[in-house]
Amino acid sequence: MAGPHPLFDLSGKVALITGGSRGLGREMALAFADAGADVIVSSRKADACEAVVKEIEAKGRRAAAIPAHAAKWDEMDTLAEAAWNTFGRLDILVANAGMGPLVPSHEVSEALFDSVVGLNFKGPFRLMANIAHRMSQPDANDGEGGTILATSSIASLRPTPQVVPYAGAKAALNAMVTSMAHEYGPKVRINAIAAGPFLTDIAKAWTEEARETTDSAAGRPGRPEEIVTSALFLASPASSFVTGTVIRCDGGC
């Protein structure tokens, strides 16, 4: 088989993906491995991370599992250090872990609010700041810097009822992406994908109609593998002049 197009070639690169054991994170992890990257998979469940590691290793790439709770400040500190030391460099970070429960605003508890904001904003902030600072150092990654990608949501751009904490946290994530791109550039490029509805595990709780149709130009939810081209674009040299922005992958919501 032919290798990846040179613009999308990740050979020699090391990627860390949070929420990498399932859904969009798993699709990105496998795609990055196909493009030549070694991949570190992180999520709360060690066995789920190890399962994806085995899939990546079967492709002939190096892989490692580092379990961590992506909403915990101290665990993001530990993850940043451990990930960098695993293969001696870290070229790509995908801050992908997140959740967005559908709850009427007046029924949102303080604990749920803190949990949603923690996973979708506080944790990514701490991890991205740690990694961006290290990538921006003159000797990092052979002087090449790095790239960071955050998984945002169309809810941050087109808020809908009953997802207020989630939409707010993802909107904050979008603002953070632009701010950090200026703070740590030009060595580090930082972008986000505003993902629309995708048929990941969360879709099991949807109605049958919601799993088949959406109020969008595409008229349907996305298949998990359809996130791959957007992620590869932002993680690779193909997007060398793209930073501080949010790209929509939402079927035209």
N, C-alpha and C positions, 0 to 999 in steps of 0.2 A: 504493500500500500504506500501511496505517496504520503509524505509528511505534511504538516500544516503549512499553509501559506506563510511566507516569511513575516508578513505583518502580524500574523497571529501566532507566531512561534514562541512558545514559552520555555524552550529547552534551556536548562541550566538555572531556571528560576525556582524559587521556593514560595509556596502559597500557604497561607493560614486561612481557614474558613470556619467561622463560628456558625452554629446551627447547621453543621456540615454532614450530619448523619442521616438526614431525610429531606424530602421535599426539594425546594429550589437549591438549598445548600449542597445536597448530595449531587444533583445534576451538575452544578458548577464544579464540584470537586472532581468528578469523573471527566468532565470536559477539559479541565485544566491539565489533568494527567494525560489525556489524549493529545493535548497540544505540547507535551514535553515537560511539564512542571512536576516537581515533587510536591506533595501535598500533606499538610498537617490538618487533621480533622478534629474539631472541638464541638462538643455538646455536653449536656449534663450526664448522659448515660454512656459509660465507658464501653459496654458491650456493643451498643449501636455504632459508636465511633470505630471500634475494631472491625466491625463487619464491612464498613466502607473502606477502611485501610486495606483489607484483604482484596477488595475489588480493584483498588488502585495498584497494589503490588502485582496483581495478575496481569496488568497492562505493562509491567516492566519498569514501573516508577517506584521511587522510594516514597514511603508514607509513614505517618505516625499519628497516634491518637493522644490527645491531651484533654481529658474531661475537665469542664469548668462550667460554672453557672454564669451566664453572660450578663446577668444583672448585678453581680457582686463586684464592688469596687476592688477589693483586695484580690479576688480571684482573677480579675482582669490584669492586675499588676503581675501576678504569678504567671498567668498565661503568656503575657508579652515576653517575659524573660525566658520562660521555658521554650516557647516556640522559636525564638531567635537562636537559642543555643542548640536546638535539635539538629539542624543541618548547617549551622554556622553562619546563616544569613536568612533574611526574610524579605523577599522582593514584592510580594503581593499580599495584601490583607483584604479579606471580604468579611465585613461586619454584617452578618446575615441573620443572626438570631433575632426573633421577634415574635410577638403574638398580638392579636387584636380581637378580644372577645366582644360580642354584640350584646350590650347591656344598656337599658334606658339610663340616662344620665342621673336621674334622681335615685336610682338603685345602686349606683357605683359606691362601693365602700372605700374607706381610706386605704385599706390593705390592697384592694384590687387596683386602685389608682396608682399607688406606689409601685406595685408589681409591674403594671403596664409601662409606666414611665421609666422604671428602672431597666427593664429589658430592652425597650426601644430607643432610649436616649442616654440614660446615665451610664450604663455599661458600655455601649458603643463609644460614648465620649471618652471614657477612661482608656479603653483599649486603643482607640484610634490616636489619641494624644500621645500615648506611650510609644506606639509604633512609628507614628509620623516623626516624632522628635528624633528617634534613633535613625530612621531612614534618612533624615536630613543632614546627618553628620557627614563630614567630608570623606571619611573612610568607609562609610556604610556600603555594603554590597558592591565592593570594588569601585566605589565612587559613583555608582549608577543611581543612587537614590531608591525610589520605589513608587508603587501605586497603591492606592486604597480605594476600595469600592464598598459603599454601604447600601444595603437593601432597604429602600424606603417603600412608600405605598402611594397609590393614586388617591387614597383617602387624605393624604397631606395636601393635595392640590384641589381635590373636589370632595370636601367633607360631606359625609352623609349622617343621618341620625343614628344614635346609639353607639357611636364609636369615638366619642369626644376625646377621652384620654389618649387613645391610640392615634387619632388624627393629629392631635396636638403634639404628641411626642415625635411623630414622623415629620411634622412640619419643623419642629426644632432640629431634628436630624438634618433636614435639608439646609437649614440656615448654618448649621455647624459645618457641613461639607464645604460650603462656599467660604466661610470664615477661615477654616483650617487650610484650604487650598492656598489662600493668600499668606497665611502664617508660616506654612512649611514649604511653599514653593520657592524656587522652581524645581528643587530636587525631588519633591514629592507631589504627585498628581492625586487629587482626591475628588471623587465623583459619587453619584448615587443613581440607582435605578428605582424609579417609581413603578412598582409592580402592580398590575391590575389583579383581577381574580384569577387564580390558578388552581388547577385540579390536584392539589396536594392533599395531605392527610386531613386538613381542616375542612375540605369539601365534603367529607363524609357526613358532616352535620348539616349540610345544605339540603334544601328540597330538591327533588328530582328535576324540576324545572330550572332551578338555579344552576344545576350541574350541566345543563344542556344549552341554556341561552342566557345572554346578558344584554343589558341596554347599552350596547356599544356598537361601533362601526363593524367590528368583526362578528358581532352577534353571538359570541360564545366565550366561555372561559378559556384560558390558556392551558396548554399541556406543559407540564414541568420542564420538559426539554426545550421549550421555546424561549426560556430565559437565557439559554446558553450563548447565543450570538451577541446579545447585548453585553453580557458579562465578559466574554472574550474580547470584545471590542474595547471595553474600558480597562481591562487588565493588561492589554498587550500594546506593542508599539503602534498598532493601527490607530490609536487615539492619542498620539503624542502631543497634539495641540488642543486637547480637550481636558479641562480641569475646572473644578469649582461649579459643576453643573449637575442638574438632575435630568436624566433621560427617561422618558416614559416607555414602558413595555407593558401595555395595558389593553391592546386590542382596540384602541380608539375610544376609551371610556369618556 
